[in-house]
Amino acid sequence: MPEAQPFSAEIIGSIKDIDAAEWDACTEGNPFLKHAFLKALEASGCATAETGWQPYHIRLTNQGGTVLGFLPCYLKSHSFGEYVFDHAWAHAFENAGGAYYPKLQSSVPFTPVTCPRLLLKPNADKAGKAGLLQAVTEATKQLGLSSAHLTFLPEPEASLAQEKGFLLRTDQQFHWHNNGYNSFDDFLEALSSRKRKQIRKERRAALAGDIQIEQLHGTDITEAHLDQFYLFYQDTGMRKWGQPYLNREFFAQIHDSMPENILLFMCSRDGKYIAGAINFLGPDTLYGRYWGCTEDQPFLHFETCYYQAIDYAISRSLKTVEAGAQGPHKIARGYEPVKTYSAHWIPDPQFRDALERFLTVEGQDVDAEVEYLAARTPFKTQ
């Protein structure tokens, strides 16, 4: 007789059908993995089948029916809102006569943040991570999908996926690291003289004309603040990608359900708000996210999104600031290049072979660029 599988997986069509405490026990306190965050995406209508993000969460149990862990997952009908770009893959697959969509996607919708995807309870057997990966491959096969994608994985999870036959893809972001600084000036002292002077000049220019910046946390944030911030977010979204991914209801829901994780920087002139940025707080990381403005002010974007974030992280002894995707200009502001990882399950052997060759070359380019940029940070030569 064949040996019984130690795990079984089931598909849950909405996170509201998963116990919040059971889910959150697996998330290590990351705000983007919180049941409340993902529920707000679904309940507000941002991440639904209608928007191309059909919830397809995987729940892993043992043979006794005890829940071991989860994988946040979506059935995608497009490749928008992911930040690991596979549009060229879709084009090539469809030119060859295949149907690239729908595909299976494990990510935080609209958020390029590295955090665990293979979510296990603290006392669960670590082999459950392999069980979740197996559930992904089986779902891909049963649904007849072209592919499955786990994006912005921590390196250990990406390495495990690679061991299980997934293709590994790398890219880069720019993160700030707190090397035990006691103040912003202490951080500046670690930089070369020229870069230190440039940052001080930028900060003065950003606040010229009596610009004021408020740091609002948790219940200090009101619906009126969110109304103003959402105007800024809409302006940026419409200029960058045509329309914002997130609606006002989403921000209302996370404000109600997880205020302790929200930090809002609001900029005003003469008592009128002109710019703002929202941040999310994890156990040791500040995640800078959506920025927008209705008036131009030189360097105000850098001040609000980078320097205010660094200042806040130092004051709270946070280890890292993650300021989102892209942006080599962050290097000059003390942010350093770090590699990001994703894993891709490609059943078709010819398509897999072509992508494997492509990813080998792309990965070498990423390694070279990370090395090049790491040698050009503004820190003093040791």
C-alpha positions, 0 to 999 in steps of 0.5 A: 500500500502507498504510504499515507501523506502526512499532510492534506491541503484545502482551498479556502475561497475567502480569508474571512472563512479562516479563524483570525487567531489561527492565521495570525499565530503563523505570521510573526507579527508582520503587518502585511500578513495580518488577517485584518490586512488581507481581510480588508483587501477582500472586503473592500473589493480591492482583491477579489475575482472581479479585480483579478485577485480571486482568493485561493488561500491554502490551509494545511492540516495533519491527518488528524485535522489539526491546522498546521499552517497557511499559504496566502494565495490568489488566482490571477487573471493578469499580472498587475499589482505584483512588482515581479514582472512577468508580462514578457513571459505571458506574451511568449507563452501565449504566442506559442499557443498557450494560455498563461492566465489564470495563474496561481500567485502567492503574494501580498496584493499591491505590496512589494514586501519581503515576508514569509509566505509558508506560514506555519504555527510555531510548534508545527513540523518544519516539514510543513513548509515543503507540504505547502509547496507541494500543495501549490504544485498540485493545485497548479496541476489540478487546475491546468494552470500555466504556472505558480508564483511565490514572490518576495520570499525570504531567502530561506523559503526561496532556497527551499522552493528551489530545492523542490523544483521551483525556478528562482528569480532575483531582483533588488530593493533598497533598505536602510539598516540601523547600525545602533544609531542614537540620533539622525545626526549620529547616522549622518556621522557615518556618511562621507562629508559630502553626502552628509552636507547634501542630506542636511541641505535637502532637509532644510530645503524640504521644510522651507516656506514653513512646511510642517510635518506631523507624525501620526500613529494609531488612534491619533489618525482620524478619518479626516487625516485619511481623507486628505491622505487618500487624495494624495494617494489617488494623485500619485496612482493616477499619474503612475499606473492609470488608477490606484489599486486601493480604494478609500474603504480599504484604508478605513478598514485597516484604520479600524482593525489594525491602527497600531500598525499604521504611521502617517506622515502629513505635511502642511503649509499655512495649516493646509495639508499638501502631502503625505505618506503612509507607513506600516510598523512591524516588530523591528521594521518600518515599511514606507509605502504610499506617497502623494502631494498636491503641491510641489516642494523641492525634496519634500518627497525625500524628507517625508518618505526617507528621512522622517522614516529613518528618524522614526526608526532610530527613535524606536530602535527599529532595525530596518526601513523598507521604502518599497520598490525600485529607486537607486536614488535611495542609495545617496540617502543611506539606503543599501541594495538588498536582493529580493527572491521569488520562486516560480513553478512552471509545469511545461518543460519547454517553457521551463527550460527557456525561463531557466536559461533567461533567469540564469542570465538575469540573475547574473545581471542582478548580482553585478548591479547589487555589487556595483551599487553596494560599492557606491553607498554614501558611508565612510570607507572603513 
